[in-house]
Amino acid sequence: MSIIGTLIIGLVVGIIAKFLMPGRDPGGLILTALLGIAGAFVAHYIGQAAGWYGPNQPAGFIASVIGAIVLLVLYRLIFRPGRRI
């Protein structure tokens, strides 16, 4: 149940992170939702390591938003439009 909870929170968080960080993204809304899911997983595992969440608890909403925003910032830095790799 913790993985399903993390997925559901991650989808919502990805959309909220997109609205909190407006601007041009190299990806669309679906990619941002996937980054939100990844941010929720990052927040979940960091929270478990810090002792904030138990093994069957999904990540908290605010921690997931912070995780998604961090991943979105990293994604924007790496895949900036007009940047050559």
C-alpha positions, -999 to +999 in steps of 0.1 A: +000+000+000+029+024+006+040+023-031+004+030-043+001+058-018+034+073-029+023+071-066-010+089-059+007+116-038+034+119-064+010+126-093-007+153-074+026+167-061+040+168-097+011+190-108+015+213-078+052+216-083+046+226-119+023+254-107+047+265-080+075+267-105+061+283-136+081+289-167+093+271-197+100+234-191+118+211-216+090+186-208+053+188-205+028+182-177+031+144-179+069+146-174+064+170-145+039+145-130+065+117-134+091+140-117+065+145-089+063+107-085+100+105-083+101+133-058+076+115-036+098+084-037+129+104-029+110+121+000+097+087+012+131+071+013+148+101+029+120+103+054+124+066+063+161+070+067+156+100+089+130+082+110+101+105+099+080+077+083+075+041+090+080+013+065+043+013+055+037+051+055+037+071+023+057+103+021+042+134+036+026+159+012+050+188+020+081+166+018+069+153-015+064+188-029+099+197-018+113+166-034+095+172-066+106+209-068+143+198-062+140+172-090+123+198-113+151+223-107+177+196-115+158+186-146+156+222-158+193+227-152+203+196-171+178+198-200+176+235-206+162+246-240+190+259-262+217+242-242+240+218-261+252+186-244 
